[in-house]
Amino acid sequence: MKYFHVDVFTDQLFSGNPAGVCLLDEWPADELLQSIAFENNLSETAFLVKLEEHYHLRWFTPLIEVDLCGHATVASASVLFEFVETEATELSFETLSGILTVTRGDDDLLWLDLPARPAASAPLFQSLTSAFNTSILEVHRSADFLVVLESEDAVKNLTPDFDELKKLREEAAITDDLFGVIVTAPGSNCDFVSRFFAPNAGIDEDPVTGRAHAVLIPYWSKRLGKTSMTARQLSERGGQLWCIDDGNRVKLGGKTKLYLTGNLHI
């Protein structure tokens, strides 16, 4: 099984969000896919099978399959552009979130097109207050929760209590573990910053999160009154994204750095 390890939303190794990419001829049992993702121990491992017009793409965390993952989609496209579809300028993927596309842009940017996920106002749950132990200005809810803080430093300095954060599932009556908590604030050298936590999905903190920006971009576009923005995710690895609000779609621009190519002996 051909395997690639790509750092995404960065132009430097050992930063951004690492994703595994597996190129398959056909689908094996789901149990094997989950075992591979668990063994890789990355936020997500992407699995692809070529169809007639596009690729079938699935994403797995170490614990579960997820319905949307931005960085592993960009990683998949970067591998295909470099090693398989070398003449292509756009690739499309059939996923649990519909057809997603990645387009080659200028300056080595890859542009991911995603469905927007605008968030509606939500209560300030006790589990959020306990987990973050800081002043929370707003809470919104889409597929993920959006927590708004006052400043970039407040986001950067968070030390979440993940046991408390896991309690949000029961308190908010969530029926599965396919959710995370986005924390955001205005940026000092960009339009906005964020961090992303998903302990119920086996990811305490995700380094740079494409799906979170499907929620962040509509929020900040409305708040700032602009459709083109830049963003940074303030995890330890860090990452940079270019963002466009396109109505019911959002576009994320990012760079990638290939770390590893090899074969999985399954």
C-alpha positions in Angstrom: 0.0 0.0 0.0 1.6 3.3 -1.1 1.8 5.7 1.8 2.8 9.4 2.1 3.2 11.8 5.1 2.6 15.4 4.3 2.7 18.6 6.5 -0.2 20.9 5.5 -0.9 24.6 5.8 2.9 25.3 6.1 5.9 25.6 3.8 8.3 24.2 6.5 8.8 20.6 7.7 7.7 19.8 11.3 5.0 22.5 11.3 1.5 22.7 10.1 -0.8 19.7 10.4 0.7 16.3 9.4 -1.6 13.9 7.5 -1.2 10.4 6.2 -2.3 9.6 2.7 -2.9 6.0 1.5 -3.5 5.3 -2.2 -5.6 2.2 -2.7 -6.7 0.1 -5.7 -9.9 -0.9 -3.9 -11.5 -0.6 -0.5 -10.4 -3.1 2.2 -12.5 -3.7 5.4 -13.2 -0.6 7.5 -11.5 -2.4 10.4 -8.2 -2.3 8.5 -8.5 1.3 7.6 -9.2 2.2 11.3 -6.2 0.1 12.4 -3.9 1.8 10.0 -5.1 5.2 11.2 -4.6 4.1 14.8 -1.1 2.9 14.0 -0.2 6.1 12.2 -1.4 8.1 15.3 -1.9 11.3 13.2 -4.9 13.6 13.5 -6.2 12.1 10.3 -5.1 9.5 7.7 -6.7 9.8 4.3 -7.6 6.8 2.1 -8.3 7.2 -1.7 -9.6 5.0 -4.4 -9.7 6.3 -8.0 -13.1 6.4 -9.7 -13.9 7.3 -13.3 -14.3 11.1 -12.8 -12.8 11.7 -9.4 -11.4 10.0 -6.3 -13.4 8.5 -3.4 -11.8 9.9 -0.2 -12.3 8.9 3.4 -10.7 10.2 6.6 -10.0 8.4 9.9 -8.7 9.7 13.2 -6.9 7.2 15.5 -10.4 6.4 16.9 -13.2 7.1 14.3 -14.0 8.0 10.7 -14.9 11.7 10.3 -17.3 13.4 7.9 -15.0 16.3 7.0 -11.3 16.9 7.1 -9.6 19.8 5.3 -5.9 19.3 5.8 -5.9 15.6 4.8 -7.8 16.5 1.6 -5.2 19.1 0.8 -2.5 16.5 1.6 -4.2 14.0 -0.7 -4.3 16.5 -3.6 -0.7 17.5 -3.1 0.4 13.8 -3.4 -1.8 13.3 -6.5 -0.5 16.5 -8.2 3.1 15.5 -7.6 3.1 11.7 -8.2 -0.1 10.7 -10.1 -2.1 13.5 -11.8 1.0 15.6 -12.7 -0.8 17.5 -15.5 -4.0 18.3 -13.6 -4.8 21.7 -12.3 -7.9 20.6 -10.3 -8.9 17.4 -8.5 -12.3 16.4 -7.2 -13.1 14.1 -4.3 -16.3 12.2 -3.4 -16.6 12.4 0.4 -19.1 12.2 3.2 -19.4 16.0 2.8 -20.2 15.9 -0.9 -17.8 16.7 -3.7 -14.8 18.6 -2.6 -12.2 20.2 -5.0 -8.6 21.3 -4.7 -7.1 23.6 -7.3 -3.5 24.6 -7.9 -3.0 28.3 -7.4 -0.1 30.7 -7.6 2.8 30.8 -5.2 2.5 27.0 -4.5 -0.9 27.5 -2.9 -3.5 24.7 -3.0 -7.1 26.0 -2.8 -9.6 23.7 -1.1 -13.3 24.4 -1.7 -15.6 23.4 1.2 -19.2 23.8 2.2 -19.6 26.7 4.6 -20.8 25.7 8.1 -22.3 29.0 9.6 -22.8 28.7 13.4 -25.8 29.8 15.4 -25.7 31.3 18.9 -25.5 28.7 21.6 -25.6 28.6 25.4 -22.4 29.0 27.5 -22.2 25.4 28.8 -20.6 24.8 32.2 -18.2 22.3 30.7 -16.8 25.0 28.4 -16.4 27.4 31.4 -14.7 24.7 33.4 -12.5 23.4 30.6 -11.1 26.8 29.6 -11.2 28.8 32.8 -11.1 32.1 31.0 -13.6 34.9 30.0 -15.7 33.6 27.1 -17.4 36.3 25.0 -19.6 34.3 22.7 -20.5 30.6 22.0 -21.9 29.4 18.7 -22.7 26.0 17.4 -22.5 24.4 13.9 -21.1 20.9 13.3 -18.5 22.1 15.8 -18.7 24.6 18.7 -17.2 28.1 18.2 -16.0 29.8 21.3 -14.9 33.5 21.0 -12.3 35.0 23.3 -11.1 38.6 23.7 -7.6 38.4 22.3 -5.0 36.4 20.5 -3.0 36.0 23.8 -6.1 34.5 25.5 -6.3 31.9 22.7 -2.6 31.2 22.8 -2.4 30.8 26.5 -5.3 28.4 26.9 -4.5 25.2 28.8 -7.7 23.2 28.5 -8.9 20.6 30.9 -9.8 17.8 28.4 -11.7 15.8 30.9 -14.0 18.7 31.5 -14.2 19.4 27.7 -15.3 15.8 27.1 -18.4 16.4 29.3 -19.7 18.8 26.7 -21.0 15.8 24.7 -23.5 14.9 27.4 -24.3 18.5 28.6 -25.1 19.6 25.0 -26.9 16.3 24.2 -24.6 15.4 21.3 -25.3 12.0 19.9 -21.9 11.1 18.5 -18.2 12.1 18.9 -17.9 13.8 15.5 -17.5 17.3 16.9 -14.8 19.6 18.1 -14.5 23.0 19.9 -13.0 25.9 18.0 -11.6 28.8 20.1 -11.0 32.0 18.2 -10.1 35.8 18.6 -8.9 38.7 16.4 -5.3 38.3 15.3 -2.5 40.8 15.7 -0.7 39.9 12.4 -3.7 38.3 10.6 -7.4 38.7 10.6 -8.1 36.0 13.1 -6.5 33.2 15.1 -7.8 29.9 16.4 -7.2 26.6 18.1 -9.2 23.4 17.7 -9.9 20.7 20.3 -11.6 17.3 19.8 -10.9 15.0 22.7 -14.0 12.9 22.1 -12.7 12.1 18.6 -9.3 11.1 20.0 -7.6 14.4 19.2 -6.9 16.6 22.2 -5.6 19.4 20.0 -5.5 19.4 16.2 -2.5 21.4 14.8 -4.2 23.2 11.9 -7.9 22.4 11.1 -9.5 22.9 7.7 -13.0 21.9 8.8 -12.9 24.5 11.6 -12.5 27.2 9.0 -15.7 26.2 7.4 -17.2 27.7 10.6 -14.6 30.4 11.2 -14.8 32.0 7.8 -18.5 32.8 7.8 -18.2 34.2 11.3 -15.3 36.4 10.7 -16.4 37.5 7.3 -19.6 38.9 8.8 -17.9 40.4 11.8 -15.1 42.0 9.8 -17.1 42.9 6.8 -14.7 41.3 4.3 -14.6 38.2 2.2 -10.8 37.7 1.9 -8.9 37.1 5.1 -5.7 35.5 6.5 -5.7 33.3 9.5 -3.3 31.5 11.8 -3.8 28.5 14.0 -1.9 28.8 17.3 -1.1 25.2 18.1 2.5 24.3 19.0 3.2 23.4 15.4 1.3 26.4 14.0 -0.1 27.0 10.5 -1.2 29.7 8.1 -4.3 29.8 5.9 -5.7 32.1 3.2 -9.5 32.3 3.5 -12.3 33.4 1.1 -16.0 33.6 2.0 -17.9 32.5 -1.1 -21.4 32.5 0.2 -22.5 28.9 0.9 -18.9 27.7 0.1 -15.5 28.7 1.6 -12.1 28.5 0.1 -8.9 27.7 2.0 -5.5 28.3 0.6 -2.4 26.6 2.0 1.0 25.2 1.2 2.3 21.7 1.9 5.6 20.0 2.5 6.2 16.3 1.8 7.9 14.5 4.6 7.8 10.8 3.8 7.0 8.4 1.0 6.9 4.6 1.5 4.9 1.4 1.6 2.7 -0.1 4.3 3.2 -3.8 4.5 -0.4 -5.0 5.1 
